[in-house]
Amino acid sequence: MVHPLLPCDTGAMSNHSIDPADEARHEPTEERFWSESYYFDFFNEEGSLGGYVRCGLYPNLGVTWQWACLVGSRRPLVTAIDHQAPLPPAGSLEVRSQKLEADHECRSPNRRFGVLVEASAVALDDPVQAYGPMEGEATPLSFDLEWETEGPGGYRFRDMTRYEISCRVHGRIRVGDEHIEFAGHGQRDHSWGVRNWWTMAYCWNAGRLEDGTRFHSVAPRTLDGQDLPWAAGYVQAPGEALVPIHSSRAREEIDANGFPIKARIEVGDLRLDLSPLYIAPVLMVDPDGRVAKFPRCLARFSHADGRRGLGWIEWNQPQQH
């Protein structure tokens, strides 16, 4: 069986530049788990506040997976997860359900993308509650944020229908009665194709060091945790061209819930130790009952030369029992 994150035949692509037309939705194929995913994450300069939004379209299942969360210092995880939202109208990314309303708008291809969310979220004192019934205090959560490309452009995977863009992020957040003017950094990505969460394992990360260096990598694994001989991503020093990388791996220590305690990642020649700050996980259950745990966390990264930084990292952990 071919791992879903390994390269597929998408035709010869001469470079990593992004076709502006690919910011829009794509025509699905007939595979059950064909999906189209838009991710947006963010964090402030201090690492005291961050979050993410995901819009995942599953046209052959007839649903949208819409996520939104906020994490930070001295605050609970506030999260809204809806795996039964209706599909948006053709050509649109407007999602409406009883739990939330969200819109995701490309305002300038490859440069600016806006996200609006109004959700009936819950505040969880312990992030492991996201793997259960998610019983917490009902908390309104809204985002009015824009992701603006940082640097000359993003990174199109050479042999996959996917791209990543490092961004500055700004706008407004409301959580409960608190209103926040936000300015910081983040990442957005867009992918389309067959993604079966329950048959693939991987580690993904994206972040920014304090000198302005941006980095991203994704590396697939076998279900028993063995690295596969493929990886993709980039390192982009401030003011310089993006440099694709072809090797990446993570070595993490996890607790009984699968949450990271500490880790070391390699993004090409960049070696980084990380300490998780705040965890915002998702439990994914397919229609047949298979389960994958998905711990995402805002983390602090440290380089041996003294540079530090922040970013998001995630592991997909399909459960084998």
PyMOL commands that set and color helices and strands:
alter all, ss='L'
color gray80, all
select helices_A, chain A and resi 20-23+127-131+197-199
alter helices_A, ss='H'
color red, helices_A
select strands_A, chain A and resi 34-43+49-58+63-72+77-85+94-96+100-108+112-124+137-149+155-156+162-175+178-194+201-209+214-221+232-236+243-245+248-254+260-267+270-279+282-285+291-294+296-303+308-318
alter strands_A, ss='S'
color yellow, strands_A
deselect
rebuild
show_as cartoon
